[in-house]
Amino acid sequence: MRYIIIILSFATLQQSILAQDTLKIAFGSCNRMDSSQTYWNQVTAENPDHWLWLGDNLYADTDQPDVLKQKYDELINNEQYKTFKSEVKIDGTWDDHDYGWNDEGSSYALKNESKSHFIRLMDFDSTHPIHEHEGIYHSTYIEKESIRLKVIFLDTRTFRSDLKRNLNGSPVPQPTGTILGEEQWQWLEMELQDSSVQAFIIASSIQVLSSEHLHEKWANFPNERNRLLQLIRNKPVMILSGDRHHSEFSKIKRKGADLYEFTSSGLTHSWEHNNNEPNELRCGKTYNLKSFGMLNFYIKKKKLFVEMSIQSLSGDDTVQAEKVKFKLLN
């Protein structure tokens, strides 16, 4: 069941393309292996071409290497997931719980072990560029018929400065801290210079636009957030994120190029009692039940569009729907 549908229009294409050119991408986050995995059947029913993990793909929460391996093995060997994986192409990034510990960053002792297990989960072979650097940041092209996208998966854990909190537990902004680390920043700048694609999808495990809540977010490192927003200001970009245990859309209005972020969380558990925490950039309402995200890219009148929808995993037949249509670039 769809909750909110937002339709984006990307840059006009030069060639004549048929309206039936379509590409479907599903994504999600926050997956506890001690909860039922039968939801994969509902994802499959949407017939996605690709699945993108947005982090907390499993919950390890350990500093023990054998426990870390065991937790990854539970997902890798799960029969429902194996069936889904045999039918749909999979890629993704991680967040804190599959990286190691809650809110963990660069000081996590098992980050190299975590990377090796992440590579196993994604089935990356020995030639994958992820082996050439520290951390798991990487990109991939997603193509179907006349549609060509680049998905940029950010690593918000391996290089991130440790969080600082005040006495009531709220995060303290750190203007001099980092999320990506300089090497990843330089890589990201190069990735965004790619002129062979019609649009970019930036996958960030933590929220980029929402800045008012008291949890992990890019706004805890304001200079990093500003740097990212400046870097993508003239690019055909949309942002995907997870982490929050609810789903929502956020938007920054910009001249000629509004910027949308689609947060989808969680797959097996959710923040059911969330009463619309502050987010001045939110479009519509939050969806507080279990869900996953869907992106449906299609060509119409020589333009690339994407329909974004929140898909319920809770059997909720009363969710609302609305449509918004806009041009990403003039």
N, C-alpha and C positions, 0 to 999 in steps of 0.2 A: 504494500500500500504506500503510495507516494504522499509525502507530507508537504514539501514546498518544491516547486519547480522553477528554476531560473534559466532563461535562455540567453546565452551570450552570442554575439556576432563578432567573428574575427575579421581580419583584413580580407579585402576582396582578392580572389584568386585571379590569376592572369588567364588560365586556360579554361575552356568550357568543360564543366564537370556535371555528371548526371546527379539528380537529386537522390538516387538510391545509394550513393556512396555513404556508408555509415560505419562507425567504429564505436564499440561499447566497452567502457572501462568501469569495473567495479573496484571498490576499495573499502578498507575499514581498519579498525584498531581495537586494542583492549580485548584480548582473547584469553580467558582462563581455561586451562586444560582440565580442571576439575569440574567444569560445566559442560553441558551437552554440546557436541559439535555437529548436531544434525542440521544446524542452520545452513551448512554448506549446500544442502539441497535447494534452499530458497535462493541462494545466490546463483546457483546453476540455472535455476528456472528463468532468470533474467537474461540468460544467454550472453554473458560477457565474453569479449575477445581476450581481455586481460584482467588480472587481479593485482592490485597494488597494496602491499602491507604499509601501514602508516605508523607502526610502532606498538610496543606492548603486545607483540604478536604471540607472546606467551609470558608467563610470570615466573621468573627464576628466583629473584630476590635472594641472592646467596653470595658468599665469598668462598664457597667450596667448589673446586673444579669438577668433582664427580657429580655433584648436584646440578651444576650448570649443564653438563652434558645430558644428564637424565631428563631435565626439563625440555631441552631441545629435542631429544629423541621421542618424547611423548607426542609432540606435534608432528615431527617428521614421519613417525610410524602410525599415526592415527588413520584408520581405514577411510573415514569420511573425507579427510583432507587429501589422502592419497588418490582417491577417486576424483576429487575436484581437480587436483594438480595434473592428472592425466588428461584432462579435457581443456584446461584454461592455462594460458601463459601467466607466470607469476614473477613479480619483482617487488622490491620494497626497501624500506629503511627500518631502523629500530628506534625505540625510546628507552626510558630508564629501566623498566622491569625486565625486558629481555636482554638489555645491555648488562644488567647486574643488580643494582640496588635502587630503591626509590630515590629519585632526584640526583642520582650519581652523575658525576662528570669525569674530568680528566684524571682524577686521583684514584679511580677504581682499579684495583690491583689485577683483576682478571680480564682487562679489556682485550688483550691479545687472544685469550682463549675464547672470549665472546665473539670476536671477529671470525675465528675459525668455524665456530658453530653456525654463525649467521651465513657464512659462505656455504656450509652444508645445507642449510635450510633452503637457500635460494638456488642450489645446484649450479653455482658458478664453476666453470672449469678452470684449469690452470692458466689459460690465456686471458682470462678476464682482467681488465685494467684495475680492478679493486685490489689485486695483489701487488700493485706497483707503489703503494703508499700506505701510510698509517691511516687507520679509520676505515669506514665503509662507504664514504661518499662515492657516487658514480652516476652515470646517466645512461639512458637507453632510448633508442628510437622506437616508436610505435607507429606502424604503417599499415594501412589497409586501403586498397584501391588508390584513390587520388589523395588520401589524407595522410599527412606525415607530421608527427609530433615528436618533441623531445621531452622526456620526463627526467628531471634533475632531482636525484635523491640526496638530500642533505644529511650529514651526520651531526646531530646536535648534542652528542654525548662525549665523544672521544677527546675533544679539544676544549670543551666548555669549562670556564672558570667555576670554581666551587661557589654554590649559592651562599649568600649571606642573609641572615634573617634577624629581625628585631626580637624583643622580648615576647611579643605576642605571636610570634611565628610567621609574620608576614615577610615576604622577601624585600630586601633592601636593594634599590637600584644601584647598579655598578657600572658607571659610565666607562671605566677603564677595563672592564672585564670583556671576555670574548665568548662567543658561542661556537664559531666555526674554526678559529685559528687562521693565521695569515695564509698558509699554504692552500687551505680549502677555499679561502676567499679568492685567491688568484685563479684557482681552477674554475670557480663559479663564473668569474668575469669572462674567461675564455669560452666556457660553455654557452653563455648567453650571446656570443658573437656569431653563432651559427645561423647563417642565412638560408640554409637548406630546408628549414621547417616552417610550417604555417603558424605554429603556436608552441609555447613552452608550458609545461606543468611543473611547478616547484613543489616537491613533497618535503614538508617539514613536520617532524613528529610533534612539535609544540606549536601553539598558536602564534601567528605573526601579527595579525591586526588587532585582535582583542587585547586591551591593555589595562583594564580596570580590576580584573579579578586577582585574587591573592595566591595564585598557584604558578606553576612554571609557565613561562611565556617569553617571547623575544623582548618584550618591554622591560623585563628585569635587567636587560643589558641595552639601554636606550641607544647608545652609539651604534651597536650592531644592527638594531632594528632600522635606524635611520639610514645606515649604509645600504642595507638590502633594499629598502624602498626607493632610494635614489638610483640604485643599480638597475632596477626593473621598471623605472618610471615610464620609459618610452618603448617598452617591449610588450608583445602580445603574450601576456603571462596570466595564469591563474594559479592560486595556491591551494594545496590540500594539506590538512593537518588532522591529528587525532588527539589522544591523551585525556580529554576532558570528561568522558563518560556521559556526554550529551552531544547532540548534533545541532549545528546552526550554520547560517551564512553570515559573513561579515563583508562590508564593502567600504572602500575609501573612494569618494568621488574625486575625480581628477579631470582636468580639461582634456577632452578627447579620448580618455582612456580610464574609465572606472576600473578599480582593482577589486576582484572578488577573492575571498577565502572560503572554502568549504571544509568545515570541521565535521568529521564523522567518527563517533565513539559512543558506546562500545558494542562489541559483538555479543558478548556473553553476560554483561552486567552494565548497569547504567545508574546515573544519579537521578532516581525517580522523584526526589523531593526538591529538585532544583527549581527555585521560584524566580526564574529569569534574572540571574545575577547580572550586575551592571556590564553593559557592553554597548557603548554609544554608536558603534559601527554595525550592530546587528541588523540584518534584514529579516523581518518577520519575527517569529518566536523561536525559542529553543525547543528541541524535541528530546524528551527525557527518557524515552524507552529504548530498548535495544534496537540497533539499526545498522545498516551499511550504506555507503554512498554509491551512486551511479552517475556516470558521465556518458551521454549519448552524443557523439559528434556526427554531424551530417552536413552534406553540401546542398545548398539551395540557391539558385540564381547566382552561381559562381562565387558564393560566399560560404565560409566555414562557420557553422554554428555549433554550440554545445548546450545540451539540455542537462541541467544538474538536478538530481532528485534524491531525497532521503527515503530509503526503503526500510519500512518497518519490519522488525523480526519479532514483534510482540503481538501479532494478531489484532492490531488496533484498526478498526474499520471507520473510525470517526475523525481521523486526522484531516487537517485543512490543506488546501492547495491554492497556490497563486502563481502567476506567471509574470516575469519581467523580461523585457527584450531590449538590448542596447548594443551599440557598436563598441568594440574594444579599442579600435583604432579608427581615426578619420580616413 
